[in-house]
Amino acid sequence: MHLNKEEIAKLVGQRIREIRLKKRLTIEEAAHNAGLEYTQLSRIELGKINTSIYHVFVISETLEVKVHDVFREVYKNHKQNNHSATPSANGNGSKVTESNRHNGHNGKKRKV
């Protein structure tokens, strides 16, 4: 299962805010240093807008972190979603095992 655009924007925004606060920067200071309006940075941090890669780069430079650090929560969340929603080998929710194959069972329910 993939994260949608809004979920990614929220996770990136939360991470930017977390880093900014660790650096003890006000939103106004960080926005000024990045060449953004503080209202725009606020909307980014709240996940209300899907900002450009350029702005993520500029913000990460301002916060003195790598771009991949900003996306850390997105990757973590994506990995968790993929592990919890691992599709089965046959696509219908049940696993096909070697013993099932030898017995003619393909994981599909039979009508009785």
C-alpha positions in Angstrom: 0.0 0.0 0.0 1.4 3.4 -1.0 1.1 6.6 0.9 -0.9 9.2 -0.8 0.2 12.8 -1.6 -1.5 14.3 1.5 0.0 11.7 3.8 3.5 12.4 2.4 3.1 16.1 2.7 2.0 15.8 6.4 5.0 13.5 7.2 7.5 15.7 5.5 6.0 18.8 7.2 6.1 17.2 10.6 9.7 16.2 10.1 10.7 19.7 9.0 9.0 21.1 12.1 10.7 18.6 14.3 14.2 19.4 12.9 13.5 23.2 13.0 12.5 23.0 16.7 15.6 20.9 17.5 17.7 23.6 15.9 15.8 26.1 18.1 14.7 28.2 15.2 11.5 30.1 15.1 9.3 29.6 12.0 10.0 33.2 11.0 13.8 32.7 11.3 13.8 29.5 9.3 11.5 30.9 6.6 13.6 34.1 6.3 16.8 32.0 6.0 15.2 29.8 3.3 13.8 32.8 1.4 10.2 31.8 2.1 7.2 33.6 3.7 6.7 32.3 7.2 3.1 31.5 6.2 4.3 29.3 3.4 6.6 27.4 5.8 3.8 27.1 8.2 1.6 25.5 5.6 4.4 23.1 4.6 4.9 22.1 8.2 1.2 21.5 8.7 1.1 19.4 5.5 -1.5 21.7 4.0 0.4 22.1 0.8 2.4 19.8 -1.4 5.6 21.8 -1.8 8.2 21.5 -4.5 11.4 19.4 -4.3 13.2 22.7 -4.7 11.7 24.1 -1.5 12.4 20.9 0.4 16.0 21.2 -0.7 16.2 24.9 0.3 14.6 24.2 3.7 16.9 21.2 4.3 20.0 23.4 3.5 18.7 26.1 5.8 18.2 23.5 8.6 21.7 22.0 7.8 20.4 18.5 7.2 20.4 16.2 4.1 17.2 16.0 2.1 16.9 12.3 2.9 16.7 13.3 6.6 13.6 15.3 5.8 12.0 12.2 4.1 13.0 9.8 6.9 9.5 9.5 8.4 8.0 8.9 4.9 10.4 6.0 4.3 9.7 4.6 7.8 5.9 4.9 7.3 6.1 3.4 3.8 8.1 0.4 5.0 5.6 -0.2 7.9 2.7 -0.1 5.5 4.4 -2.5 3.0 5.2 -5.0 5.7 1.8 -5.0 7.2 0.0 -5.3 3.9 2.2 -7.9 2.2 0.2 -9.6 -0.5 0.0 -13.3 -0.6 1.6 -15.4 -3.3 -1.7 -16.2 -5.0 -3.3 -12.8 -4.6 -6.4 -13.9 -2.6 -5.2 -13.6 1.0 -4.1 -17.1 1.6 -0.6 -18.4 1.2 0.2 -21.2 -1.2 2.6 -23.7 0.4 4.5 -26.6 -1.3 2.3 -29.1 0.5 -0.9 -27.3 -0.7 0.4 -27.4 -4.3 1.1 -31.1 -4.1 -2.4 -31.7 -2.8 -3.9 -29.8 -5.6 -4.8 -26.8 -3.4 -4.1 -23.5 -4.9 -5.3 -21.3 -2.0 -8.7 -20.7 -3.6 -11.9 -21.6 -1.8 -13.9 -24.3 -3.5 -17.6 -24.1 -4.0 -19.4 -26.9 -2.3 
